[in-house]
């Protein structure tokens, strides 16, 4: 299961900062943040089948745009103040994702 699909059950209040991460944000992290954004602005936390496809399509488009944006921005002087959810072991375990490789 992709993190985008697994992330459907989790709703955060804040959009995750992805710029300046080491290693750089993965596509999975970008897609999860895009879905978080779509869910926040739409007000739909648990999409029903009638809106699920539209929400996923919008999230993928936003992820594409975000990926280009992150590539075009200059490096940050300091990393983001918080660790993105998909980099936290407890979140990965809850979503059934493999642990991140030790870095």
N, C-alpha and C positions, 0 to 999 in steps of 0.2 A: 504494500500500500504506500502511495506517495505521501510525503509529509503534508502536501496540500490537502489531500483527502483526510488524513489523520487529524489535521489541525482544525477541522470543522467543529469538533467538540469543545474547543478551547476559545474563549473570548477574553481578550485583554483590554484594559481601559486605554492603554497608550500604544501608539504605533512604535515598533522597534526601530532603533537607530542601527543602520547597517554600514554606514560609511566609516572607514577607519578600522575595521576589524582585521585581526591577524589570526589565521589566514583570512583573506577577503571573503565576504559573504558568498555563500553558495547559492546556486539557483534555487534549491529547496528553501533556504532562508528567505530569499527574495520573494518566492511565490507565497510563502506563509504570511509575510508582511503585507503583500498585495491583497490576499484574501482577508486579512484582518482589517485592512482599510475598507474594502468593499462591504464587509459586514458592518463596520462602524457607520459609514455614510448612508447605507441603505436602511439601517435599523433592523435588519433581519439577522438574528443570531442563529436560528435553526432553519435553513432554507427548506421549503417544501419542494417536491419535484417540479412544480410549475415555474419556480424561479431559480432553481439550482443551476441549470445549464447557463442561464444568463449571468449569474454571479460568477461561475467558474470562468466563463469566457472573458468577462471584465477583469477578473483577477489575473488571468494570463496576459492580457494586453497591458495591464498596469505593471506586471512583472517585467515584461519586455522593455517598457519605458524606463523602469527603475534600473534595470541592468545597464542600459545605455547611460543613464544619468550618473550612476556610480563610477562607470568607466571614464566619464568625461570630467569628473570633479578632481581637484588637486588632493593630494594626500592630507590627512589630518595630522595635527601636531600631537594629539593625544587620542587614545582609543575612546570609544563611547563609555559613558559612566556605568552602564549596566550590561550584563551579559545577555545576548538575545536568547529567547526561550529555547530555540532548537539547539543551542549549545549547552544547555543545562542538563546534566545526567538524569535528574528526576523527571524532567519533561520528556526526554527521549524515551525513558523507560515506560512512562505512562502512555505514550503514543505507540509503543511497540517498535521503536526504531533502534537500530544498532548503536552502540556507544560510539562516540567520535574517537578517531585514532589519537593516541597520546602525542602531544606536540611539544 
